[in-house]
Amino acid sequence: MAQITKAVITAGGYATRFLPITKAVPKEMLPLGDKPVIHYILQELQSAGITDVLLLIGRGRESLLNYLDKNYEVDDYLQRRVSQTADATPVTKTTNFFQNMNLYFRRVPLPQGVADCVRHAASFVGNEPFVLAYCDDVFFDGNPTAEMLTAYQNTGNPVIITSPVPWEDAHRYGIITADGQIIEKPARPSSNLVAVGRYLLPAGFCLNLGTDIVAALNQIPQKNIITTQAKRFDTGNKHGFFEAFQYVMSLPESDI
């Protein structure tokens, strides 16, 4: 089975749940400890062996690009500090984290849903299977992307990652039915197992994509439904984000 090397990250929405801060700061740049959300997404992909990533971004994401770019002034300052002070911060901790990955950016003109956003990735993925990651979902103590790649190598089928949520919250998500279908935000959920923003999608998926991403996922004839072993946080809402922040800050300093 050919190795999958490409991933697409959607980061084009208005993040209205976090207004007013997201008028000035992209949600993907909100901090969990001393790193923004986007850092943890890219770290997960990098650890799984993904080498080429397209970030589909909306307007006002300049800080995201700056974060992922090299900062020569900061590097120079830190290099001089290292030579002068024994406990100075090393350059590797603050800049150029993903130098072994090829990062690409494409601006999505207006947020018109996930399906419209993902269609902009068609020329990037070509006729290859790829990983799709949503920025709302951040994982620790495991790697759902690695789990998907392993399953794909074993079966050759697309993959949807799932995770259980409290029953009282299931109506806020896309639940997974017994036959592998996604039902988006049902009034009376039949399951508390939900799709959590990590998908391994087949070649040609972007070309056949309509206006509804859930409908497109449900039309994939054979797919693996995997419940991740990783600890998942929904940073797409303020309470979930705060829980993720608390978790990161509870980790040993060396792991933050």
C-alpha positions as CSV (number, residue, x, y, z in Angstrom):
1,M,0.0,0.0,0.0
2,A,1.4,3.4,-1.0
3,Q,2.3,5.7,1.9
4,I,0.0,8.6,2.6
5,T,2.0,11.9,2.9
6,K,-0.6,14.6,2.4
7,A,-2.9,16.3,4.9
8,V,-5.4,19.2,4.7
9,I,-6.3,21.4,7.6
10,T,-9.4,23.6,7.6
11,A,-9.0,27.0,9.2
12,G,-11.3,29.3,7.4
13,G,-14.3,29.9,9.6
14,Y,-15.3,33.0,11.7
15,A,-15.0,31.2,15.1
16,T,-18.1,33.2,16.3
17,R,-18.2,31.2,19.6
18,F,-15.0,32.9,20.6
19,L,-15.9,36.5,19.7
20,P,-14.8,39.1,20.4
21,I,-11.2,37.8,20.7
22,T,-11.4,36.1,17.3
23,K,-11.9,39.5,15.6
24,A,-8.2,40.0,16.1
25,V,-6.7,36.5,16.9
26,P,-7.5,33.4,14.8
27,K,-9.0,30.6,16.9
28,E,-6.2,28.4,15.7
29,M,-3.7,30.7,17.4
30,L,-5.3,30.7,20.8
31,P,-2.8,29.3,23.3
32,L,-2.8,25.9,25.0
33,G,0.1,26.6,27.4
34,D,2.8,28.4,25.4
35,K,1.8,26.9,22.0
36,P,-1.3,27.7,19.9
37,V,-3.9,25.1,18.8
38,I,-2.4,24.8,15.3
39,H,0.9,23.7,16.8
40,Y,-0.7,20.6,18.3
41,I,-2.5,19.7,15.1
42,L,0.7,19.9,13.0
43,Q,2.7,18.1,15.7
44,E,0.2,15.2,15.5
45,L,0.5,15.0,11.7
46,Q,4.3,15.3,11.8
47,S,4.6,12.5,14.4
48,A,2.4,10.3,12.1
49,G,4.7,10.8,9.1
50,I,2.8,13.3,7.1
51,T,5.2,15.5,5.1
52,D,3.0,17.8,3.0
53,V,0.2,19.9,4.6
54,L,-2.2,22.4,3.0
55,L,-3.8,24.9,5.4
56,L,-7.0,26.3,4.1
57,I,-7.2,29.7,5.8
58,G,-9.7,32.6,5.9
59,R,-9.0,36.3,6.1
60,G,-7.0,37.7,9.0
61,R,-4.8,34.6,9.6
62,E,-1.5,36.5,9.1
63,S,-0.4,35.7,12.7
64,L,-0.8,32.0,11.9
65,L,1.6,32.3,8.9
66,N,4.0,34.3,11.0
67,Y,4.0,31.7,13.7
68,L,4.9,29.0,11.2
69,D,7.6,31.1,9.5
70,K,11.2,31.5,10.6
71,N,11.8,34.6,12.6
72,Y,15.4,35.7,12.0
73,E,15.4,38.5,14.5
74,V,14.3,36.3,17.3
75,D,16.7,33.5,16.3
76,D,19.6,35.9,16.3
77,Y,18.7,37.3,19.7
78,L,18.3,33.9,21.2
79,Q,21.6,32.7,19.7
80,R,23.4,35.6,21.3
81,R,21.6,35.0,24.6
82,V,22.7,31.3,24.6
83,S,26.3,32.4,24.3
84,Q,26.0,34.9,27.2
85,T,23.6,33.2,29.6
86,A,23.6,29.6,30.8
87,D,19.8,29.3,31.3
88,A,18.8,31.1,28.0
89,T,15.9,29.7,26.0
90,P,17.3,27.6,23.1
91,V,16.3,28.6,19.5
92,T,14.7,25.1,18.9
93,K,12.0,25.8,21.5
94,T,10.7,28.9,19.9
95,T,11.0,28.8,16.1
96,N,11.1,26.7,13.0
97,F,9.3,23.7,14.6
98,F,8.2,22.0,11.4
99,Q,11.2,22.5,9.1
100,N,10.9,18.9,7.9
101,M,7.4,19.5,6.6
102,N,6.3,21.2,3.5
103,L,3.6,23.7,4.5
104,Y,1.3,25.3,1.9
105,F,-1.4,27.9,2.4
106,R,-4.5,28.7,0.4
107,R,-6.9,31.5,1.3
108,V,-10.6,30.6,1.2
109,P,-12.4,33.7,0.1
110,L,-15.6,33.4,2.2
111,P,-16.5,30.7,4.8
112,Q,-19.3,28.7,3.1
113,G,-19.1,25.4,5.0
114,V,-16.5,22.7,5.3
115,A,-17.4,21.1,1.9
116,D,-16.7,24.4,0.0
117,C,-13.5,24.8,2.0
118,V,-12.2,21.3,1.2
119,R,-12.9,21.7,-2.5
120,H,-10.1,24.2,-2.6
121,A,-7.7,21.3,-1.8
122,A,-8.5,19.4,-5.0
123,S,-5.3,20.4,-6.9
124,F,-3.1,19.9,-3.9
125,V,-4.2,16.3,-3.1
126,G,-4.6,15.3,-6.8
127,N,-5.6,11.7,-7.2
128,E,-4.2,10.6,-3.9
129,P,-5.8,9.6,-0.6
130,F,-5.2,12.2,2.2
131,V,-5.8,13.1,5.8
132,L,-8.4,15.8,6.6
133,A,-8.0,17.5,10.1
134,Y,-10.3,20.0,11.8
135,C,-8.7,22.4,14.2
136,D,-11.5,22.1,16.8
137,D,-10.2,18.7,17.9
138,V,-6.9,18.4,19.8
139,F,-5.5,15.1,21.0
140,F,-3.0,14.1,23.7
141,D,-1.6,10.7,24.9
142,G,-2.1,9.2,21.5
143,N,-2.2,10.0,17.8
144,P,-5.4,9.5,15.8
145,T,-3.6,10.3,12.5
146,A,-1.2,7.4,13.1
147,E,-4.1,5.1,14.0
148,M,-5.8,6.0,10.7
149,L,-2.6,5.4,8.6
150,T,-2.1,2.0,10.3
151,A,-5.7,1.0,9.5
152,Y,-5.3,2.2,5.9
153,Q,-2.1,0.2,5.4
154,N,-4.0,-2.9,6.8
155,T,-7.2,-2.6,4.7
156,G,-6.8,0.1,2.0
157,N,-10.1,1.6,3.1
158,P,-10.8,5.2,4.2
159,V,-11.1,5.9,7.9
160,I,-13.2,8.0,10.2
161,I,-12.0,8.6,13.8
162,T,-14.5,8.5,16.6
163,S,-14.6,9.2,20.3
164,P,-17.3,8.8,23.0
165,V,-18.8,12.0,24.5
166,P,-21.1,12.3,27.5
167,W,-24.7,11.4,26.4
168,E,-26.0,14.8,27.4
169,D,-23.6,16.3,24.8
170,A,-24.1,13.9,21.9
171,H,-26.8,16.0,20.3
172,R,-24.1,18.7,19.6
173,Y,-22.1,16.4,17.3
174,G,-22.3,14.1,14.3
175,I,-22.9,10.7,15.8
176,I,-21.8,7.4,14.3
177,T,-24.6,4.8,13.7
178,A,-24.1,1.1,13.9
179,D,-23.7,0.9,10.1
180,G,-21.0,3.6,9.9
181,Q,-23.2,6.5,8.9
182,I,-22.9,10.0,10.4
183,I,-26.1,11.8,11.6
184,E,-25.4,15.4,12.2
185,K,-26.6,16.8,15.6
186,P,-29.6,14.5,16.1
187,A,-32.4,15.6,18.5
188,R,-32.4,12.2,20.0
189,P,-29.0,10.5,19.6
190,S,-28.9,6.8,19.3
191,S,-25.2,6.7,20.2
192,N,-22.7,8.8,22.1
193,L,-19.9,7.8,19.7
194,V,-19.1,10.9,17.5
195,A,-16.9,11.8,14.6
196,V,-14.1,14.0,15.9
197,G,-12.4,15.8,13.1
198,R,-10.0,13.3,11.7
199,Y,-10.6,11.6,8.4
200,L,-8.6,9.6,5.9
201,L,-10.3,10.2,2.6
202,P,-10.1,8.3,-0.7
203,A,-8.5,9.6,-3.9
204,G,-10.9,11.8,-5.9
205,F,-12.9,12.8,-2.8
206,C,-12.6,16.5,-3.5
207,L,-13.6,16.1,-7.1
208,N,-16.9,14.5,-6.2
209,L,-17.7,16.7,-3.3
210,G,-21.1,18.5,-3.2
211,T,-22.2,21.1,-0.7
212,D,-22.6,18.8,2.3
213,I,-19.4,17.2,3.8
214,V,-21.4,14.7,5.9
215,A,-23.3,13.5,2.9
216,A,-20.1,13.0,1.1
217,L,-18.6,11.0,4.0
218,N,-21.7,8.9,4.2
219,Q,-21.4,8.0,0.5
220,I,-18.0,6.4,0.9
221,P,-19.0,2.7,0.4
222,Q,-16.3,1.0,2.6
223,K,-14.6,2.6,5.5
224,N,-13.1,1.8,8.8
225,I,-14.6,3.4,11.9
226,I,-12.0,3.6,14.6
227,T,-12.4,4.8,18.2
228,T,-9.2,6.6,19.0
229,Q,-7.2,5.7,22.1
230,A,-6.0,9.3,22.4
231,K,-7.4,11.8,24.9
232,R,-9.5,14.3,23.0
233,F,-10.5,17.9,23.7
234,D,-13.1,19.9,21.8
235,T,-11.4,23.3,21.6
236,G,-14.2,24.6,19.3
237,N,-16.2,25.8,22.4
238,K,-15.0,27.8,25.4
239,H,-15.5,25.1,28.0
240,G,-13.7,22.5,26.0
241,F,-10.9,24.9,25.3
242,F,-10.5,25.7,29.0
243,E,-10.4,22.0,29.8
244,A,-7.6,21.5,27.2
245,F,-5.7,24.5,28.6
246,Q,-6.0,23.1,32.1
247,Y,-4.8,19.7,30.9
248,V,-1.7,21.1,29.2
249,M,-0.8,23.2,32.2
250,S,-1.0,20.1,34.4
251,L,1.7,18.4,32.3
252,P,5.4,18.4,33.4
253,E,7.2,21.5,32.1
254,S,9.3,19.3,29.8
255,D,6.1,18.1,28.0
256,I,4.5,21.5,27.5
